[in-house]
Amino acid sequence: MNNLVDISSNLLFIAFILYLIGTLFFGGSIRSKKGMDKSGNELNNWGKIAIVITLAGFASQVGYFITRWIASGHAPVSDLFEFTTFFGMMLVGAFIIIFFIYRTAVLGLFALPIALLVIAYASMFPREVSPLIPALQSYWLHIHVTTAATGEAILSISFAAGLIYLVKNIDQTKKSAKTFWLELVLFGLVAVLGFVAATTTFSLMDYKASFNWENRKGEIEVMDYSLPPVVGPHKADLQTNDRMEPLIELPAFFNAKKFNTVLWSLAAGLIIYGIIRLIVRKRIGAVLKPLAKNVKSDLLDEIGYRSVLIGFPVFTLGALIFAMIWAQMAWTRFWGWDPKEVWALITFLFYAAFLHLRLSKGWHGEKSAWLAVIGFAIIMFNLVAVNLVIAGLHSYA
C-alpha cells in the first residue's frame, strides 16, 4: 500500500511539473503568429507541443487518481486534498476538450495556471490515506462527489474564458471601477499563492501551537495550529510554550484554525501582490493584456457560454439531485440547510440566472464575462470558506 501511495504522489508531482511546462509552451504559442489561421486560433508548433505536454500531465494525474484509489480502496475524493486534486484534474480535462474544439492556446495560458493553483492549494492539506468515516461509506460518494466536482470544473472554464475577455477588453490606461474589480479578481488568485507560501514557510519552521478549547457542546477539545494564531478557538487555553496568544477569540461555531489559515493566506497574498506591483510598476491586468490581444472576443464569449451550458446540468445532477438522494439515505431527509447544501443551491441559482440573462436578456460579451467571474468566485467560496471556516455536516472534508 505504501508503495502505491508513493507512486501516486510522484505521479501527481509529475503532472504538476508537466502542467507548468505546458503553460510556458502555451505562452510561446501566442507570442508566435506563425501558423495562425484567419480566426486567430494558434496552430503553430509551440501550441502542438503544449497540448501534448498537457495531455501527458493529465495522463499522469489520472494515474495518480487510479493508484490512490487502489491504495485506499475507495474513490479518492473523501477529504479536501483528494477532492481538490480531483477538481484540478477535471478542470484540465475540460480544458483539453475545449482546446480540441476551438484550438485557442491563450485559454491554456490562463486555464492551466488556475489548475496549478488548485493543485498547489490541495497539496497544503494532509495527504495521508485513511479509512472512510462511516458517513462516507457509500457508493454515492463516487457518484455524487465526482459528478459535482466535474460540473464545477467545466463551469470553471467559463471563468478562464471570461477572465481573458476582461483582460483583453478593459481599458488599462486609466483607473476605473472595472480595472479595480478585475485587479481584485487577479489578487484572489495571488492569495492562493499566499496560502501555499505561508503554509510551506511555517511547515519548514516546524511551527505548532496547541490549544484546549470549548466546543458548542461545552466539551473540551484539543486544536493544533500550524500557523501563528491571529484568531483563536472559543475559550482557548494555549498549551504550547513560547507561542503567541491569539489576538481575537472566535465563537465555537467558527472553525478558528481554518479561519486563521484564510487570514494568513490573504496577508501573504497582499505581500506577494505588493512585490509583483513593485517589480512591474503597473496593474497585473495591464501586464496580462498583451497576451490576449490576438484572440477574438466573440470566440471567448462563445467558449464561456458553452462551458456553462455543459457544466450547469452536470453540476445540478451531482451537487443537488445525487446529493439529495444520498442525504435521504444517510440522514433520512433530502434537505437540511447545511452550509454546503445552501451554497450548492446558491451556485445552482446563480448559473440558472446566468443562462436566463444571456438567453432572455441578451447579456453577451462583457456582462457575460463578469457573470462567469462571479460564478467562479461562488465556487471558490464553497470550496475554501465553507470547507475551512463554517462548521456543518460536511466538515469532515
N, C-alpha and C positions, 0 to 999 in steps of 0.2 A: 504493500500500500504506500509506504513512504517513498519508494522509488517512483511510483506513478505520480505522487504529489509533486515530487521534484521535477519530473518530466513536464508535468502540467505547468508549473511555474516558469520553467525555461521556455516553453512554447509561448506563453503569454508575453514574456520579455522579448522574445524574438519578434513576435507580432508588433509590439510597441516600437521596436527599432525599425522594422520594415515600414510601418506607417509613417514614421518620422522621415525616412529616406524618400518614401513616395511623395510626401509633401514637398520636399525640396525639388524633386523632378517635376511635379506639377507647376511649381513656381518657375522652373526653367522653361516649361512648355509655353506659359503665357508670355514670357519675355521674348520668345522667338515667334515671329509671324510666319515663318516658313511652314508651308503645309496647311495653312488655314483655309477653309472653304469660304464661300460668299456669305454665309450666315455668321461667320466669326467663330465657328467651332474649331478647337485645336486638334489637328490630326497629325502633328509632327512626331518625330521620333522621341522627343522628350516625353510627350504625353503617353505614347505607347509604352515606353519603359516604366513610366509612373504607374500606369494601371496594372502592368504585370507585377510590379513590386507590391502594389496594394493587394492584388489577388493572392500573392504568396503570403502576405501578412494575415489576410483573412483566413487562409487555409491553416496557418499556424495557430490562429486563435480558435478556430473550430477544433483543432487538435487538442488545445488546452481544455476546451469545454468537454470533449469526449473523455479524455483521460481523467479529468477531475470527477466526472460523472461515475466512471468505473471505480475510482478510488473511494468515493464517498458512498456509492450505492444509491444515490438519488440525484435528480436534476440539480446542478449547481446554481441554484437561484434562490437559496434559502436564507441568505444573510446579505448585508449591504455590500460586501465585497463581491460576492457572486452575482447578485442582481445587477450591480452597476457595470461589471465587466461584460455581462451578457448584453446589457443595454448598449454598451460601446460596440460590441461585435455586430449587433443587428443594425446599428447606425451605419457602420462601414458597409454591411451587406446591402442596405437600402441605397447607399451612395453608389455602389458598384452597378446596381441595376439601373439607376437613373443615368449614370455615366454612359452605359452602353446604348441607352435610348437617345440621349442628347449630345454626347461627345463633348462636354463642356469641362475643360480642365480646371478653370477657375473655381468650379464647385468643389473640386478635390482640395484646392488650396485653402478652402475655408472649412469643409466638412471633416477632413482628416485631423486638423488641429483640434476640432471640437471633440472628436473621438479620443484623441490623445489625452486631452484634459480629463475626459470622463474616466479613462483607464487609470490615469495617474491619481485621480481622486479616489478611485476604488482601492488602489494599492496601499493607501494610508490606513485602511481598516484591517482588523485581524484576518489572517488568511488561513488559519488552521481549519482542517477538515474535521467536522464534529457531527455526531449523530443528530438526526432531526428531532426537534422537540415534538411532543405529541400533537400539538395543534397543526403541525405541518406534515404529518404522516398521512398523506393522501395523494392519489394520482391527480387530484385537482391542482396540486402545486405545479405540476408540469404544464397543465392546460392553462390555468388562469394567469400565472405569473409570466410565462414565456409569451403568451399572446399579448398581454398588456404591455410588456417591455418592447415587443416588436412594433406594436402600434405607436408607442411613444417615439421609437427610433425613426420610423417613417415620417412622423409628424416633425421630427427634428430637422429633416432635410429641408422642409419648408422654411425653417429658421435660417439655415445656411444660405438658401437662395434669397430670402428676404433681406438678410444682412448684407449680402453682396449688392443687391438692388439699392439699398440705402447708402452704402458706401459710394456706389457709382453716381447716384443722382443727387445727393445732398451737397449743397454748396459749402465747401470747407474754407472759403476765403473770408468769411465773416462769421461772427458768433450769432447763434440763433437758438431758439428752443429745440429745433431739430438736431443741430450739432451737439447740444447738451445731452439730449436723450440718447443719441447714438453713442456718444462717448461713455455714457453711463452703462450702456449695454456692453461695450467693449471692456469697461472696468470690471463688470461682473465676471467676464472670462478670465481677466487677470487675477481676480480674487481667488479663483480656483488654484492658480499657480501659488498664490499666497498661502492657501491651505497646505499644499504639498510642501512648500518651503518651511513653514512654521513647524509642521508635524515632523518633517525629516530632521530639522535642526535640533529640536528638543529630544528626539529619539536618539540621535547621536550623542547627546549630552547625558543620556540615560536619566532623564528627568522623571520624577514621580512624587506625587503628593497624595496622601491618603486621608480620607475624612470618614468619621462616623456621622451619620445624618439621620433625620427622622422622615420617613415616607408618609404618604397620605393616610395610611392606616395607623400612624403613630408608632410604627415599628422602627427599630434602629438597624440601619444597614451600613455597609462599607462601600465607599466610592473612591476609586483611584483615578487621579488626574495625570495625564501625560503632558499637559501644558500648564504653565503657571495660572493659578485660579483668579482670574479677574472677577468672575462671579462664582459663588459657592452654593452648595445644596442647602436645603431647608435645615435650620438649626445645626449648622455644620460645626464639627469639633475636629480641628486639624490634629492628626496623629503623627505626622512626619516632622522631624526637627529640621530647622534651617530652611523652611519653605515659607513663602509669603502667605499671609492670611487673605481670604477673598475680600475684595473691595465692596461687593454687594452680595447679599444673600437672597436667593430666589425662592418663591413658593414651591411647595412639594410637587405640584402638578407639572412644573417645568423640569426638563432633563438638564440640570445645571451644567453637567460635564460637557454635554454636546453643544449647548448654547455657548459655553466658554470657547469651544473649538471654532464656532462660527465667528465669534468676536475676534479671535486671533487671526482667522483667515482674512477677514476684512482689513484688519490692521496691517498684516503683511502684504495684502494686495495693494493697499494705499502706498506702502513703501516702494514696492516694485513698480507701480504705475508712476510714482513720482520720479524714480530713476529713469524710466523709459522717456518721460516727458523732458527731463533734463538733457538726455542724450540727443533726442530727435528734434527738440525745440518746437514741436507742434503737436496737435491732437493726433491720437492713434488713427482716427478715421481718415485724416489727411494723408498719413503715411500709407495707408492701405488703398487709397483711391486710385493711384496709377495701375494697381494690379487688376482692377475691374473695368478699365476703360475700353477693352476690346470686345467685351461680351454684350450682347443685345439685351436691353431692359425687358423687352417683350418675352424673350426666352426665359429669363429669370422669373418673371411673373408666372409663366406657364408651369415651370418646374415647381414653384411654391404651391400653386393651386392643385396640381396633380398629386403632389405629396400629401396634402391634406385630404384630397378626395379618396386616396387609397388608405392612408393611415387612420382616418377617423373611424370607419367601420371596424377596422381591426382592433383599435383601442376600445371601442364600445363593446365589442364582443368579449374581449379579455378582461377589461377593468370593471365592467358593470355587469354584464349578463353572466359570464362564468363566475365572477366574484360573488354575485348574489346566490347562485346555486350552491357554491361551496359554503357560503355563510349560513345558508339554511341547514346544510348537512352538519356543519361544525358547531354552530351556535343556536340552532333552531329558530333563526329569524333571517329574513332576506336583507334587512337594512337596520342599522343601529346608530347611525350618525357618528360613527368613529371618525377621527380626524382624517384618516386615509380614505375612507369612503366619501367623506364630504369633498375632499379635494379631487378625487376621481370624478365626482359629479360636476364640480366646477369646471374641470378640464373638458368634460363632455359638452357641457352647456356652452363653453366658450367657442369650441370648434364648430358646434352646431350654428352658433351665431355668425362665425366666420363665413361658413358656406352660405348662410341666408343673406348676409350683407353683400357677398360677392355676386350671387345669382339673382337676387331680387333688387338690390340697390346699386349694383354696378360698381362695387368697391374693388377696383383693379389697381395695379401699379403700386404707388407708394402707400396708399391706405392698406392694401392687402399685405404689403411687406411689413408694416408696423404691426398688423394683427398677428402675423407669423412670429414676430419677435416677442410679442406679449404672450402668445401661446407657449412658446418655449420657456419663458420666464415662469409661467404657471407650472409647467412640467418640472423645472428645476426646483421650484419651491416645494413641490410634492416630494421630490427625491431628496432634497437636502434638509429644508426646515422641518417638514412634517416628520421625517425619519429621525432627525437629530435632536429636535427641540420639544415637540409636542408629544406627550405620552399618550398611548392608546393601545388598542388590541393588537396593532401591527408593530408594536415597539420592539418585538423580537428581531426586526430587520436591522 
